[in-house]
Amino acid sequence: AAVSKLPSDDIFVGATAGVRHALDSGAASPADIEALRTLLPAGASLELLSPLDEARFELAALRRQRPGCSAAMLSMGGKSMQLGSEGRLVSLPFAMHLGHDLLKASPIHRA
């Protein structure tokens, strides 16, 4: 309902690692993605992003918000982690909630 009130000429929905995982695991199907597309207003688009495209869009968003900024970015989500700086992009299948348990269990990080 609220989506239909948005200006549709500027809406780009990027589906990221959670959706990739849902498709890979069978929790969602391509038909589910198509059904979601039909709910978007005319002119809006939904694209399944590759891991590196996910990193590119996140770095581009940082650059748009901070023109002239040369800072690197680290983005941690539920199913992947992106790192980006000038000329370098990395996307890892490493989720923050899973990584926390691995780091906590590591003898290097024990107090």
C-alpha positions as CSV (number, residue, x, y, z in Angstrom):
1,A,0.0,0.0,0.0
2,A,2.7,2.5,1.0
3,V,4.9,1.5,-2.0
4,S,2.1,2.5,-4.4
5,K,2.4,6.1,-3.1
6,L,6.1,6.5,-4.0
7,P,7.2,8.2,-7.2
8,S,7.9,5.2,-9.4
9,D,10.4,6.8,-11.8
10,D,13.1,6.7,-9.1
11,I,12.5,3.3,-7.5
12,F,15.2,0.6,-7.9
13,V,14.9,-2.4,-5.6
14,G,18.1,-4.4,-5.3
15,A,17.6,-7.9,-3.9
16,T,20.7,-8.9,-2.1
17,A,22.2,-12.0,-0.4
18,G,19.1,-12.9,1.6
19,V,17.1,-13.3,-1.5
20,R,20.0,-15.1,-3.3
21,H,20.1,-17.5,-0.4
22,A,16.3,-18.0,-0.4
23,L,16.4,-18.8,-4.1
24,D,19.4,-21.2,-3.7
25,S,17.8,-23.0,-0.7
26,G,14.4,-23.3,-2.3
27,A,12.7,-21.0,0.4
28,A,11.7,-18.7,-2.5
29,S,11.3,-19.4,-6.2
30,P,11.7,-17.2,-9.3
31,A,7.9,-17.1,-9.4
32,D,7.9,-15.5,-6.0
33,I,10.3,-12.8,-7.3
34,E,8.0,-12.2,-10.3
35,A,5.0,-12.0,-8.0
36,L,6.9,-9.3,-5.9
37,R,7.6,-7.4,-9.1
38,T,3.9,-7.2,-9.9
39,L,3.3,-5.4,-6.6
40,L,5.7,-2.6,-7.4
41,P,4.3,0.6,-9.0
42,A,4.7,1.1,-12.8
43,G,8.2,2.1,-13.7
44,A,9.8,0.6,-10.6
45,S,12.3,-2.2,-11.0
46,L,13.5,-5.1,-9.0
47,E,16.8,-6.7,-9.8
48,L,18.6,-9.6,-8.1
49,L,22.1,-8.3,-7.5
50,S,25.2,-10.3,-7.8
51,P,27.5,-10.2,-4.8
52,L,29.9,-7.7,-6.5
53,D,27.0,-5.6,-7.8
54,E,25.7,-5.4,-4.2
55,A,29.1,-4.1,-3.2
56,R,29.2,-1.6,-6.1
57,F,25.8,-0.2,-5.2
58,E,26.7,0.2,-1.6
59,L,29.9,2.0,-2.4
60,A,28.1,4.2,-4.9
61,A,25.6,5.1,-2.3
62,L,28.4,6.1,0.1
63,R,30.0,8.2,-2.7
64,R,26.7,9.9,-3.5
65,Q,26.1,10.8,0.2
66,R,29.8,11.9,0.7
67,P,31.0,13.6,-2.6
68,G,34.7,13.6,-2.8
69,C,35.1,11.1,0.1
70,S,37.8,8.5,-0.5
71,A,36.8,6.4,2.6
72,A,36.4,2.7,2.3
73,M,33.2,1.0,3.3
74,L,32.3,-2.2,5.2
75,S,28.7,-3.4,5.0
76,M,27.6,-6.3,7.1
77,G,24.2,-7.9,6.4
78,G,22.4,-11.0,7.4
79,K,23.9,-13.2,4.6
80,S,26.9,-11.4,3.2
81,M,29.5,-8.8,3.9
82,Q,30.8,-6.2,1.4
83,L,34.1,-4.3,1.5
84,G,34.8,-1.5,-1.0
85,S,37.4,1.2,-1.7
86,E,38.7,2.9,-4.8
87,G,39.1,0.1,-7.4
88,R,38.6,-2.7,-5.0
89,L,35.3,-4.6,-4.2
90,V,34.9,-7.8,-2.3
91,S,31.7,-9.6,-1.3
92,L,32.0,-12.5,1.2
93,P,29.4,-15.1,2.2
94,F,29.9,-14.1,5.8
95,A,27.0,-12.9,7.9
96,M,27.4,-10.7,11.0
97,H,25.4,-13.0,13.3
98,L,27.3,-16.1,12.2
99,G,30.7,-14.4,12.3
100,H,30.1,-13.1,15.8
101,D,29.9,-16.7,17.1
102,L,33.0,-17.7,15.2
103,L,35.0,-14.8,16.5
104,K,33.7,-15.3,20.1
105,A,34.9,-18.9,20.0
106,S,38.3,-18.1,18.6
107,P,41.1,-18.5,21.2
108,I,42.7,-15.3,19.8
109,H,39.8,-13.2,20.9
110,R,39.3,-14.6,24.4
111,A,39.9,-12.3,27.3
